[in-house]
Amino acid sequence: MQQTGSWDVLSLPGFYMICALVSLLAVELGFRLARNRVLRSVHENEAAVDKIVGATLSLLAFLLAFTFGLAASRFDARKGFVLDEANAIGTTYLRTALLPEPQRSEIRALLREYVDARLQIIQPNEGPEALRRSGELQNELWSHAVGVADKVGAPAATLFITSLNELIDLHAKRVNLGIRDRVPISIWLALYFVSIITMMVVGYYSGLTDTRRSPAILALVVSFSAVLLLIADLDRPYEGILSVSQQAMMDLRDSLRQPTN
């Protein structure tokens, strides 16, 4: 069964709009708080506030870089798993030549269907069914491997079973590390908390130094929300512009459909 991330209930455009809106509200709150203190003639050391702004912005930059690194590493893992799994399936298919008929043809048909199921996993509406079917096909393939182990010599059986075992292992890695392993909710919450505090401090400093809101604040909010959107895009296996290419698996599917001698 697929596991969705913390913010998957929101589309990426909706996620961006909420980030921008919350940031703007935080800046506005800080600005109004500062103007209220100025109107009440409360003295504030602007230099000290400036240092606090710099410190909170540095902390926010660190959290953004840390979270981006987590999301990017998982994105790279998903790309690598697609290629590794395609190679494992292709190797298993080639080693069916060591098996007798009719098991050879039956196993090859199952492997072709298995590739189709693996390609369907990335589809949000078809993913759960594709995962279930992948498990069923693995059981069928393993049953065939056990059945032919006594009919062929030990070297041939060992080669085929080894490649089939690697195929099954890569399935587990792709599902658990490539699909279900996401940026933890605790990190997202910490990032959002620090972001809100930072935007409030920025708005507060702006209210102390100027009576009007600076247009530069809007540029800060827009760019900050864009970075959060990029992290969320990297962290989503099924949605977004930065999707993992399935070309290796599609090339394998096409090659397996070609007639063999």
C-alpha positions as CSV (number, residue, x, y, z in Angstrom):
1,M,0.0,0.0,0.0
2,Q,1.3,3.4,-0.9
3,Q,2.0,6.0,1.8
4,T,1.4,9.6,1.2
5,G,3.5,12.4,2.6
6,S,2.6,15.1,5.1
7,W,1.4,17.6,2.6
8,D,0.2,15.4,-0.2
9,V,-3.4,16.4,0.5
10,L,-2.5,19.7,-1.1
11,S,-1.7,20.1,-4.7
12,L,1.7,21.7,-5.4
13,P,0.1,25.1,-6.5
14,G,-2.1,25.0,-3.4
15,F,1.0,24.3,-1.3
16,Y,2.8,27.3,-2.8
17,M,-0.2,29.6,-2.2
18,I,-0.5,28.6,1.4
19,C,3.3,29.1,2.0
20,A,3.1,32.5,0.5
21,L,0.0,33.5,2.4
22,V,1.2,32.3,5.8
23,S,4.5,34.1,5.2
24,L,2.8,37.3,4.3
25,L,0.5,37.1,7.3
26,A,3.6,36.5,9.6
27,V,5.4,39.6,8.1
28,E,2.2,41.7,8.5
29,L,1.8,40.6,12.1
30,G,5.4,41.5,12.9
31,F,5.1,44.8,11.1
32,R,2.0,45.8,13.0
33,L,3.5,44.8,16.3
34,A,6.5,47.0,15.6
35,R,4.4,50.0,14.5
36,N,2.2,49.7,17.6
37,R,5.3,49.8,19.8
38,V,6.6,52.8,17.9
39,L,3.3,54.7,18.3
40,R,3.4,54.0,22.0
41,S,6.9,55.5,22.1
42,V,8.5,52.3,23.2
43,H,12.3,52.5,22.6
44,E,13.8,49.6,20.6
45,N,17.4,49.1,19.8
46,E,17.3,48.7,16.0
47,A,20.9,47.3,15.9
48,A,20.0,44.5,18.3
49,V,16.9,43.6,16.2
50,D,19.0,43.7,13.1
51,K,21.3,41.0,14.6
52,I,18.3,38.9,15.5
53,V,17.0,39.2,12.0
54,G,20.3,38.0,10.6
55,A,20.5,35.1,13.1
56,T,16.9,33.9,12.3
57,L,17.5,34.2,8.6
58,S,20.7,32.1,8.9
59,L,18.9,29.5,10.9
60,L,16.1,29.4,8.3
61,A,18.7,29.0,5.5
62,F,20.3,26.1,7.4
63,L,17.0,24.3,7.8
64,L,16.1,24.9,4.1
65,A,19.5,23.5,3.0
66,F,19.1,20.5,5.3
67,T,15.6,19.7,4.2
68,F,16.5,20.2,0.6
69,G,19.4,17.8,1.0
70,L,17.0,15.1,2.4
71,A,14.5,15.5,-0.4
72,A,17.2,15.6,-3.1
73,S,18.9,12.4,-1.7
74,R,15.5,10.5,-1.9
75,F,14.9,11.8,-5.4
76,D,18.3,10.5,-6.5
77,A,17.6,7.2,-4.8
78,R,14.3,6.9,-6.8
79,K,16.2,7.5,-10.0
80,G,18.8,4.9,-9.2
81,F,16.3,2.3,-8.2
82,V,14.4,2.5,-11.5
83,L,17.6,1.8,-13.4
84,D,18.8,-1.0,-11.0
85,E,15.4,-2.7,-11.1
86,A,15.2,-2.5,-14.9
87,N,18.7,-4.1,-15.1
88,A,17.7,-6.8,-12.6
89,I,14.5,-7.7,-14.6
90,G,16.4,-7.7,-17.8
91,T,19.1,-10.1,-16.4
92,T,16.4,-12.4,-15.0
93,Y,14.7,-12.5,-18.4
94,L,17.9,-13.4,-20.1
95,R,18.7,-16.1,-17.7
96,T,15.4,-17.8,-18.5
97,A,17.2,-19.2,-21.5
98,L,18.8,-21.6,-19.1
99,L,15.4,-23.1,-18.2
100,P,13.4,-25.8,-20.0
101,E,10.1,-25.4,-21.7
102,P,7.3,-24.7,-21.0
103,Q,8.6,-23.0,-17.8
104,R,10.8,-20.7,-19.9
105,S,7.9,-19.2,-21.8
106,E,5.7,-19.0,-18.7
107,I,8.3,-17.1,-16.7
108,R,9.0,-14.7,-19.6
109,A,5.3,-13.9,-19.9
110,L,5.2,-13.2,-16.1
111,L,8.2,-10.9,-16.4
112,R,6.7,-8.9,-19.2
113,E,3.6,-8.5,-17.1
114,Y,5.8,-7.6,-14.1
115,V,7.4,-4.7,-16.0
116,D,3.9,-3.3,-16.9
117,A,3.0,-3.5,-13.2
118,R,6.2,-1.7,-12.2
119,L,5.4,1.1,-14.6
120,Q,1.9,1.5,-13.2
121,I,3.2,2.1,-9.7
122,I,4.0,5.7,-10.4
123,Q,0.4,6.4,-11.3
124,P,-1.4,7.8,-8.2
125,N,-4.7,6.1,-9.0
126,E,-3.2,2.8,-10.2
127,G,-0.3,2.5,-7.7
128,P,-1.9,0.4,-4.9
129,E,-3.3,-2.1,-7.4
130,A,0.0,-2.3,-9.2
131,L,1.9,-2.9,-5.9
132,R,-0.5,-5.7,-5.1
133,R,-0.1,-7.3,-8.5
134,S,3.6,-7.0,-8.3
135,G,3.6,-9.0,-5.1
136,E,1.4,-11.7,-6.7
137,L,3.7,-11.9,-9.7
138,Q,6.7,-12.3,-7.5
139,N,5.1,-15.2,-5.7
140,E,4.3,-16.8,-9.1
141,L,7.8,-16.3,-10.3
142,W,9.3,-17.8,-7.2
143,S,7.0,-20.8,-7.4
144,H,8.2,-21.4,-11.0
145,A,11.8,-21.1,-9.8
146,V,11.3,-23.7,-7.1
147,G,9.6,-25.9,-9.6
148,V,12.4,-25.9,-12.2
149,A,15.3,-26.1,-9.6
150,D,15.2,-29.9,-9.7
151,K,14.9,-30.1,-13.5
152,V,18.0,-28.1,-14.4
153,G,21.6,-28.4,-13.2
154,A,22.8,-26.5,-10.1
155,P,24.7,-23.8,-11.9
156,A,21.8,-22.8,-14.1
157,A,19.3,-22.9,-11.2
158,T,21.6,-20.8,-9.0
159,L,22.1,-18.2,-11.7
160,F,18.4,-17.8,-12.3
161,I,17.4,-17.8,-8.6
162,T,20.1,-15.3,-7.8
163,S,18.9,-12.8,-10.3
164,L,15.2,-13.4,-9.3
165,N,16.1,-12.8,-5.7
166,E,17.8,-9.5,-6.6
167,L,14.7,-8.5,-8.5
168,I,12.6,-9.1,-5.4
169,D,15.0,-7.2,-3.2
170,L,15.0,-4.2,-5.5
171,H,11.2,-4.2,-5.4
172,A,11.4,-3.8,-1.6
173,K,14.0,-1.1,-1.8
174,R,12.1,0.9,-4.4
175,V,8.9,0.7,-2.4
176,N,10.3,1.4,1.0
177,L,13.2,3.7,0.3
178,G,12.1,5.2,-3.0
179,I,8.4,5.7,-2.4
180,R,7.5,5.5,1.3
181,D,10.6,7.1,2.7
182,R,9.7,10.8,2.8
183,V,10.9,13.9,4.6
184,P,9.6,13.4,8.2
185,I,6.7,15.5,9.4
186,S,8.8,16.7,12.4
187,I,11.3,18.3,10.0
188,W,8.5,20.0,8.0
189,L,6.9,21.3,11.3
190,A,10.3,22.6,12.5
191,L,10.9,24.3,9.1
192,Y,7.5,25.9,9.2
193,F,7.8,27.1,12.8
194,V,11.2,28.7,12.1
195,S,9.9,30.2,8.9
196,I,7.0,31.9,10.6
197,I,9.1,33.2,13.4
198,T,11.7,34.5,10.8
199,M,9.0,36.3,8.7
200,M,7.6,37.9,11.9
201,V,11.0,39.1,12.9
202,V,11.6,40.5,9.4
203,G,8.3,42.3,9.5
204,Y,9.0,43.6,13.0
205,Y,12.3,45.1,11.9
206,S,10.6,46.6,8.8
207,G,8.0,48.2,11.1
208,L,10.7,49.7,13.3
209,T,12.7,51.3,10.5
210,D,9.9,52.4,8.2
211,T,6.3,53.6,8.3
212,R,5.4,51.8,5.1
213,R,5.8,48.2,4.0
214,S,8.7,47.6,1.7
215,P,8.1,45.9,-1.7
216,A,11.3,43.9,-1.0
217,I,9.3,41.9,1.5
218,L,7.1,40.5,-1.3
219,A,10.2,39.4,-3.1
220,L,11.5,37.6,0.0
221,V,8.1,35.8,0.5
222,V,7.8,34.8,-3.1
223,S,11.4,33.4,-3.3
224,F,11.1,31.6,0.0
225,S,7.8,30.0,-1.0
226,A,9.4,28.9,-4.2
227,V,12.2,27.1,-2.3
228,L,9.6,25.3,-0.2
229,L,7.8,24.3,-3.3
230,L,10.9,22.9,-4.8
231,I,11.5,20.8,-1.7
232,A,7.9,19.5,-1.7
233,D,8.3,18.7,-5.5
234,L,11.4,16.7,-4.9
235,D,9.7,14.8,-2.0
236,R,6.7,13.7,-4.0
237,P,7.2,10.5,-6.1
238,Y,3.9,10.8,-8.1
239,E,3.4,14.5,-8.7
240,G,5.3,17.6,-9.9
241,I,7.7,18.8,-12.5
242,L,10.7,17.0,-11.1
243,S,9.4,13.5,-11.7
244,V,11.7,10.5,-11.9
245,S,12.1,9.3,-15.5
246,Q,10.9,5.8,-16.2
247,Q,12.7,5.6,-19.5
248,A,14.9,2.7,-18.5
249,M,11.8,0.6,-17.6
250,M,10.0,1.6,-20.7
251,D,13.0,0.6,-22.9
252,L,13.0,-2.7,-21.1
253,R,9.3,-3.2,-21.8
254,D,9.8,-2.5,-25.5
255,S,12.8,-4.9,-25.7
256,L,10.9,-7.7,-23.9
257,R,8.1,-7.4,-26.4
258,Q,10.3,-8.0,-29.4
259,P,10.2,-11.6,-30.8
260,T,13.0,-13.9,-29.6
261,N,14.4,-16.9,-31.4
